[in-house]
Amino acid sequence: MKKISSRLDSIKPSATLAFTQKAADLKSQGLDIVAFSAGEPDFETPLHIVNAAKKALDDGLTRYTPVTGTIALKTAVAQSSSDCRKVPCDTKQVIIGVGAKHVLYNYFMAVLDEGDEVIIPSPYWVSYPDQVCLAGGTPVFVETRPEDNWTLTAEQLEKAVTPKTKVVLINSPSNPTGGVAPKAILEKLVDKALELDLLIISDEIYRDIIYDGVEFHSPLTLAKEKKENVFVVDGVSKTFAMTGWRIGWGIGDPAIISAMGKIQGQSTSNATSIAQAASVIAVTKSMDFLDDWNSQYVERRDIMIERLNAMDGVTCRTPQGAFYVFPNVEPLVKKLGKDKNDVDLATWLLEEALVATVPGTPFGAPGYLRLSYATSKELINKGLDRIEEALKKL
Ligand SMILES: Cc1ncc(COP(=O)(O)O)c(C=O)c1O
């Protein structure tokens, strides 16, 4: 008897989690690993948010909440989205889930029929294709260009569309590239997608982590018509350093929100009541701390970029959002040996230099590595010293 469902046959475990785990295992064996692999801020959740969670416990907010989220959090999210995306939003358009990942999954489950195609620009965040497959859809990858800040263009979209295409995915700022979609390219892409009557899912989880005076543009703001076809995914994980709290949200057509609520009602029910209460404070109170965090990210990014580009065989663009750099390392892969790839290089760096990175292949970008700079300058320099030393042996 085949015990495991064939639904899982083509599903891969998350590569970022796998490399993070590998690094953690080596650490637990006593090895001094420098980890550039994790996708989370190294800052602590701001104290006023932590205190709000303590207060929620003291106030006895320990029971089920409505499945799709408390009215307080939905109201806070609707208000903040109306303010920042300049598109009115009410609570019927909001669903609270167990992190943005959960919201994305429920969205695909709610809108996809067997064989529906989802256009995913590559490089892409590792979970998108597997979530689409789990929901019965077919991921269709379209390679983007570094010089477009890795943004899908309207022309590329038009070429990739088939009668089965239902959704196009946009993720800016992007994981893994840190690329921020330029307004001119994004606007044409949104126009084209809506002209083709596609749904757009916009993963805006890194919206607030953006540098160099570059502006964030949401497809929801840019859409001139059919705004109900745009679904935004966001949450507290990255902006507020709250990855473990597991609160994310979706903003979109009430019909889709209601379908997602049905799925949630038969699976997870509500996200944690205490984390929801703390997230209300996160979303409604001052975000002053972000300026300091973002300037620290910029300093760290600049060290990484300068030092990586000084290494033979490494070329790295300067990203303007999120907290990842995405260097091209093809010459190093070649040096490693015939038939070697970026996964071998990341494994070699972990074993030889005791530095954890994530290979580009699971992001749909062979020949690249992803390094997170959400860690201290000391550790960044220590890790890069080690990589430099190790590369001398190649
Ligand atoms: C692009 C992208 N979307 C969504 C998520 C999921 O975020 P959450 O922690 O809210 O589930 C991540 C987390 O790494 C991400 O990088």
The ligand as an SDF file (V2000), in Angstrom:
LIG
                    3D

 16 16  0  0  0  0  0  0  0  0999 V2000
    8.3890   36.3960   -0.4420 C   0  0  0  0  0  0  0  0  0  0  0  0
    7.8250   35.8380    0.8070 C   0  0  0  0  0  0  0  0  0  0  0  0
    6.5040   35.7120    0.9190 N   0  0  0  0  0  0  0  0  0  0  0  0
    5.9380   35.2020    2.0300 C   0  0  0  0  0  0  0  0  0  0  0  0
    6.7120   34.7870    3.0870 C   0  0  0  0  0  0  0  0  0  0  0  0
    6.0330   34.1850    4.2910 C   0  0  0  0  0  0  0  0  0  0  0  0
    5.9490   35.0490    5.3700 O   0  0  0  0  0  0  0  0  0  0  0  0
    5.2260   34.6180    6.7160 P   0  0  0  0  0  0  0  0  0  0  0  0
    6.2710   34.4970    7.7590 O   0  0  0  0  0  0  0  0  0  0  0  0
    4.2740   35.7500    7.0300 O   0  0  0  0  0  0  0  0  0  0  0  0
    4.4860   33.3530    6.4830 O   0  0  0  0  0  0  0  0  0  0  0  0
    8.0980   34.8940    3.0260 C   0  0  0  0  0  0  0  0  0  0  0  0
    8.9460   34.4170    4.1260 C   0  0  0  0  0  0  0  0  0  0  0  0
   10.1140   34.1330    3.9920 O   0  0  0  0  0  0  0  0  0  0  0  0
    8.6730   35.4490    1.8580 C   0  0  0  0  0  0  0  0  0  0  0  0
   10.0020   35.5880    1.7340 O   0  0  0  0  0  0  0  0  0  0  0  0
  1  2  1  0
  2  3  1  0
  2 15  2  0
  3  4  2  0
  4  5  1  0
  5  6  1  0
  5 12  2  0
  6  7  1  0
  7  8  1  0
  8  9  2  0
  8 10  1  0
  8 11  1  0
 12 13  1  0
 12 15  1  0
 13 14  2  0
 15 16  1  0
M  END
$$$$
